[in-house]
Amino acid sequence: MNKVTFPSVEEHLNGLKLFDMHAMQLSSGKFLCQQRELQLPKLILGDRFISTAVQYHSVLQQDCFYILIPRHNDDISVNGRKVCLNQPLIFTENQEMLVQVPDNYYAFYIIITTDELTKYFNKEDIEQLKNIISQQNFIKNIFTLPENNQKHLCSLIENLLNKSEFLSFQAVLDSQESIIESLCKLLTLSSMLPKINNINMPTRLAIVNRALKYIHKSSHLNMTISELAEVSYCCVRSLEYAFKSILSMTPKQYLIKRRFQLIHSTLKKKSKTSISEVFDSFGVVNQGRFAQDYLNFYDEYPHQTHGKAFCF
């Protein structure tokens, strides 16, 4: 059993090696991620708690199924749409996802390779499952009896995480098989699904994805909204509408939060660079006002964040 605590978004991301991922803290307060993870012969399972709201822009890089089972998913959105209640979030290889999770988010997760899952499903079912999953935020009632199957699966995972250290190796293997059996039931597609054709990515989502890729690859944050619209192949008005629709914020608000995160990350590093120089490098004009806004968001002043870097 691996138990870890991540005190920053950056350290949390370092623990998600399967993804090409960017993440940003959305709500104020101190970020904290607590995680337990258990590696078994056929799968990896764990649970994760995150204290603040976070937005993820991710692509799964390996051929596996990464399954999140939120305990309370009222305020979770995927690609700009609210997730249906009692429905797991499933990531497959090369699938681009924009996910927002709320404050005090808690979920179980399972990672299983496609080859391993194919031993329990035939290849045709796996391909159909992948096709459905790629459109999961557009379709309701994907799975058969998701609530009952999900509760049972969560109970099995929680029990194994809590007791694995006290169980024999054979008992752990037996629990693994029970979890896979329950997972297969959860992933059984509903017989009432409509015939589904490939759905092109909505224009607004495509615009936001292009904009975020440009922002994350850029070495500066002094870009204009017009510049961002140009690289997103749309007009400023369409860019504004796309961001509000998918991310519930304007491009300017996103850039401000992004700058907060980058400055916070820079101040946490042990460096002789002064706080004023850090602010200047990120184009902060009113440093006093920014310091107050920083306090409101992170519950500490910039000099307090910077000082912690020299305490270890």
N, C-alpha and C positions, 0 to 999 in steps of 0.2 A: 504494500500500500504506500503510495506516495502522497503526502500531505504537504501542500504549499500555500503560502500567502503572498500575493502580489500587491504591493502598495502603490503601484502606478500602472497606468494604461500600457505604457511601453513594456514593462516587465510581463504584464499579462499577455501581450501579443507574442512575446518571445516564447511563451509556453504553448503557442498554437502553431506548431511547425508545419502542420498539414496544409495551412492556408497561405495564400498570398493575400495579406489582409492589412487594412488600415482601420483604425478605430479612433473615436473621439468621444470624450466625456461631454454629455449634454446638460446634465443638471449640476447644480452647485453642491459643494461638500467634498469631503476627503474620499478619494477613490480607494476601494479595497476589494480585492478579489480573493476569496478563499476556495480552495479546490482540493478534492480528494480524487485519486485516480488509481485504478487497479488494472494491471496488465495480465490478461489471461491468454491461454494458448490460441484461442480462436477470435478473441475480441478484446477491446479496451472499454472499460466503463468507469464512470465517475459522477461526481456532482459538483456544482459550481454556484457560488453566491457572489453577486456583484452589488455593491452598495449604491452606486449612482447610475442614472440612465446613461446608456452608451449606444452609439451608432457604429455599426460595422459595415465595411465595404469589402467583400471577400470573394475569393475564388478558391475552391478546393482543388489542390494540385495532385492528389493521388487518387487512384482508382479504388475508391471505397465509398461506403455510406456513412456519413456523419449525422447522427440522429440526436436532436435535442428534444427533451420532453419537459417543457416548462410546467411547474406546479401551479402557477397562476399566470395565465397568458392574456389577461384582459387588455393590456396596453402594449402588446407586441405587434410590430408591423413588419411586413416583408415586401420590399419593392413598392412601398407607399400604400399598402393595403393592410388593414387589420387582419390578424390571423384568426381563423375560426376557433372557437372554444374547443378544448379537448382534442386538438390536432397537433401532432408533433411537427417540428421543423426538421426537414431532411435536406442535406447537402450531398450532391454527387459531383463527380469529377468535372472540372471546367465550368461549373455552373456559377454564374456571377450573381451575387445576392447583396441587397441593401437591407440590413436588419436593424431595427431599433428595439432595445429592451428598456424596461422602466427601472425606476429606483427599486432597490432591494429585490433584485431579480434572482430567482433560484430555479435551477433545472438539473435534471439528470442528463447524462449523455452516453451514447454508445458509438463506438467506432468499429466497423467490421468491413473487411475487404470484400470487393465484389465477388472475387473467386470463392470466398468462404460462404457468402450468402447464396451463391448459385448452387451450392450443395443442398440447400434447403428449398430453393425455388428453381424452376427450370429457366433456361436462358431467355426464352420468349417472355416469361413473366417478369424477369429482371429488366428487360428492355422496355416493356410496357410500364413498369414501375418507374423507371428513369424518366420516361416521357411524361408521365403524369406528374412526377415530382417537379420537373422543370416548369410546370404551370400550376404548382400547388396553391399559389396565392390568388389564382383566378377561379378555382373550382371549390365548391363546398361538398362536404360529405364524401371525401375521397375513399375513406377506409370503412370497413365493416365493424360496427360496434366499437369505435375508437375509445370512448370513455371507459367502458368496462375493461378492455384489453390494456389500456394505458395505466389504469389504477393497479392492475395485477402486476404489470411489468415494473412499475415504479416500486412496488412493495418488494419484489424480488431483488431489485438493484440495491435498494436501501438496506435490506437485510444482509446482503453479501458485503456491502461496504462496511457495515457496522460490525460484522462478525468474522470477516475473512481471516483475521489474525488468530482466531481461536479454532478454526476449522481445519480438518485434515485436508491433504491435497486432493483426495478422492471426493470429499464433500464439496470442495470448491469446484471441481470439474463437473460434478452433478448439478451444482447451482448454475454453472455456465450453460449447460444444456437446457435447463429449465428457462433461463433467460432468453436463449436463442429461440426456443419453441414459442415463448410468449411474444417475442419480437416478430416472429413470422405471422402470428395471429394479428398483431397490431398492423402489420404492413399488408394484410390481405385486402385487396381492392374491393370496393363496393360493387355489387352486381348491378346497381342502379346508375352507374356512371354513364353519362351521355357519350356518344361517339365523339372522340376528340381528335381534331386535326392540329397540326403544328400551328401555334399562335405566334405571330411575329411580336417581338418585344415592343411594347407600347412606345410611341415616340417620346413621351415625356421621360420615361425611364431611361431610354437610350441617351437622351440629352444629358441627364444628370450623371449617368455613368461616364460619358465622355468628359464632362466638366471635372468630375472628381479625379479621374485618372490624370488629367492635366495638372490639377492643383497638387496632387500628391507627388508628382514627378518634378514639379517646379522647385527651383532653388530660392524663389522669392515669393512674397505674399503681397507685393505692391501692384499686382495685376488689376486692371480695370474690369468692370463688369462687361464692357464692350469687347475686351480682349477674350474674356471667358466665353462670351456668346459666339465669337468668331470660331474658336477652336471646337465649340460644341455644334457647329454648323446650324445655327439658328439665330434669330434676332433676340435682342435684349428682353423684349416682352415675353417671348416664348421661354427663354431661360428662367426668368423670374417665376413664371407660372409653373414650370416644371419643378423647380426647387420647392415651391410652396406645396405643390401637389404630392411630391414624393417624400420630401424631407421635413415638411412643415416649418420651413424657414426660408428666408431669402438668400441669394448667393452672398450678399454682403454679410449677413449674420453668420453664415457658414465660415466665411473667411476670418471673421473676428474670433469665432470659437477655435478655429484652426490655429490662429496666431497665439491665442491663450495657451493652447496645448504645447506648441513648439517652444514658447518662452519658458513655460513651466518645466519642460523636459531639459532645456538648456541650463536653467538655474539649478537643477538637481545634480548637474555634473560638477565634479571638482575642477575648478578652473580659476585662473588669476584674472579672467575677464570681469570687469566690474558690472554691476547691475545696469548702470547707465549705458555702458557700451552694448550690453545685450539688448536693451530697449532700442538703442539707435540702430542696431543691425536688423531689427525687425520693423523699423519704420514707425516706432511709437513717438508721437509728437508731444502729447500732454502726459508726461510721465507720472505726475502726481495723480491725475484722474485715473490713469491706467492702474496704478498701484491700488487705488481704492476699489476699482472694479475687480482686480485680481483677488483682493481680500474677500469680496462678496462671493466670488466663485469658488475659491479654494480654501476658505476659512483661515488663511494666513497671508501675511504680507510677502512680497517678493524677497525681501532680505531674510525672512525666516526660512523660506525654501532654500535660498542660496547658502545660508548658514549651516543647514543640516548636512550639506555635502561634505563639510569639513569636520563633522562629528564622528566619522567612521574611519 
